[in-house]
């Protein structure tokens, strides 16, 4: 698991600055959580994004990845605002 953490972090950091399409799964206190087409629910990365236009539960949204940790990504809404996650 320790070796995998480093690999996962490196792969996630490579996504910073890129746009990804997420399926928004649920509301969070500061925005929403979703996943890309490559991520299985409750197993893989989640993408956390602030509130913004075009972000709603059950819909797809293109977001920009701005930060990463070992197993999650952080993004901004499609309008480029940081939402409440900044």
BELBEL-V758167 format. One record per residue. N is the residue number from 0. PSI is psi in degrees with one decimal (* if undefined). D_CENTER is the distance of its C-alpha to the mean C-alpha in whole Angstrom. Layout:
# BELBEL-V758167
n = (N:N)
psi = (PSI:PSI)
d_center = (D_CENTER:D_CENTER)
This chain:
# BELBEL-V758167
n = (0:1:2:3:4:5:6:7:8:9:10:11:12:13:14:15:16:17:18:19:20:21:22:23:24:25:26:27:28:29:30:31:32:33:34:35:36:37:38:39:40:41:42:43:44:45:46:47:48:49:50:51:52:53:54:55:56:57:58:59:60:61:62:63:64:65:66:67:68:69:70:71:72:73:74:75:76:77:78:79:80:81:82:83:84:85)
psi = (-37.2:-42.5:-39.6:-34.4:-45.8:-41.3:-46.4:-42.3:-45.4:-45.6:-40.6:-40.4:-29.7:-19.4:-11.8:130.7:-10.5:156.1:137.4:151.4:127.8:152.7:118.8:118.9:-39.4:162.1:145.1:169.2:-40.1:8.7:-126.2:160.7:140.6:-169.2:154.9:175.4:-15.4:-2.6:125.0:144.7:140.6:9.0:-48.4:-170.8:149.9:155.0:121.7:131.4:143.9:171.4:142.2:168.6:141.6:0.9:114.4:149.5:135.1:1.7:158.2:144.7:138.8:125.6:163.6:125.1:127.0:-13.7:162.9:148.9:-174.9:-45.7:11.5:157.8:152.9:135.4:166.7:153.6:167.5:-21.4:-2.2:-1.6:153.0:-8.5:-149.6:3.6:-11.5:*)
d_center = (22:22:23:19:17:19:18:14:14:15:14:10:12:13:10:10:12:11:10:8:9:7:10:9:11:12:13:12:15:13:11:9:7:6:6:8:12:12:11:13:13:14:14:11:8:5:2:4:6:10:12:14:16:15:12:14:14:15:14:12:11:10:8:8:7:9:9:8:11:12:10:7:4:5:5:8:10:12:15:14:15:13:13:14:12:14)
